[in-house]
Amino acid sequence: MLSCKQATELMSQEQDRRLTLVERIGLRLHVMICSACASYRAQMAFLRQACRRLGSGGGL
């Protein structure tokens, strides 16, 4: 099982590269049982989407 530190590192890395199947499964399992990491992942997704909108001139 991944630690929270490992999970957040993988969440960051998945912005730059495609995770391996083992990494994706481990991360998915961790996020399913860890509400803090699930929240962190949701926040990252929100920020990523907001940055894309700002970058395309769409605004928030």
C-alpha positions as CSV (number, residue, x, y, z in Angstrom):
1,M,0.0,0.0,0.0
2,L,1.2,3.5,-0.9
3,S,1.9,6.1,1.8
4,C,0.3,9.5,1.5
5,K,3.7,10.9,0.5
6,Q,4.1,8.3,-2.3
7,A,0.5,8.9,-3.5
8,T,1.0,12.7,-3.7
9,E,4.2,12.2,-5.5
10,L,2.5,10.0,-8.1
11,M,-0.3,12.5,-8.4
12,S,2.3,15.2,-9.3
13,Q,4.1,12.9,-11.7
14,E,1.0,12.0,-13.6
15,Q,0.9,15.6,-14.8
16,D,4.1,15.0,-16.7
17,R,4.0,11.3,-17.7
18,R,1.7,8.4,-18.0
19,L,1.8,6.3,-14.8
20,T,2.4,2.5,-15.2
21,L,-0.4,0.2,-14.6
22,V,0.9,-0.8,-11.2
23,E,1.3,2.9,-10.2
24,R,-2.3,3.7,-11.4
25,I,-3.7,0.8,-9.5
26,G,-1.8,1.6,-6.3
27,L,-2.8,5.2,-6.5
28,R,-6.4,4.4,-7.2
29,L,-6.6,2.0,-4.2
30,H,-4.9,4.5,-1.9
31,V,-7.2,7.4,-2.9
32,M,-10.2,5.1,-2.3
33,I,-9.3,4.6,1.3
34,C,-7.7,7.9,2.1
35,S,-10.0,10.9,2.2
36,A,-7.1,13.4,2.6
37,C,-5.5,12.2,-0.6
38,A,-8.9,12.0,-2.4
39,S,-9.4,15.7,-1.4
40,Y,-5.9,16.6,-2.6
41,R,-6.5,14.9,-5.9
42,A,-9.8,16.7,-6.4
43,Q,-8.1,20.0,-5.6
44,M,-5.3,19.3,-8.1
45,A,-7.9,18.5,-10.8
46,F,-9.8,21.8,-10.0
47,L,-6.6,23.8,-10.3
48,R,-5.6,22.1,-13.5
49,Q,-9.0,22.8,-15.1
50,A,-8.9,26.5,-13.9
51,C,-5.4,26.9,-15.4
52,R,-6.5,25.5,-18.7
53,R,-9.5,27.8,-18.8
54,L,-7.3,30.8,-18.0
55,G,-4.8,29.8,-20.6
56,S,-7.5,29.5,-23.3
57,G,-9.0,32.9,-22.4
58,G,-12.2,31.3,-21.0
59,G,-12.0,32.8,-17.6
60,L,-13.3,31.1,-14.4
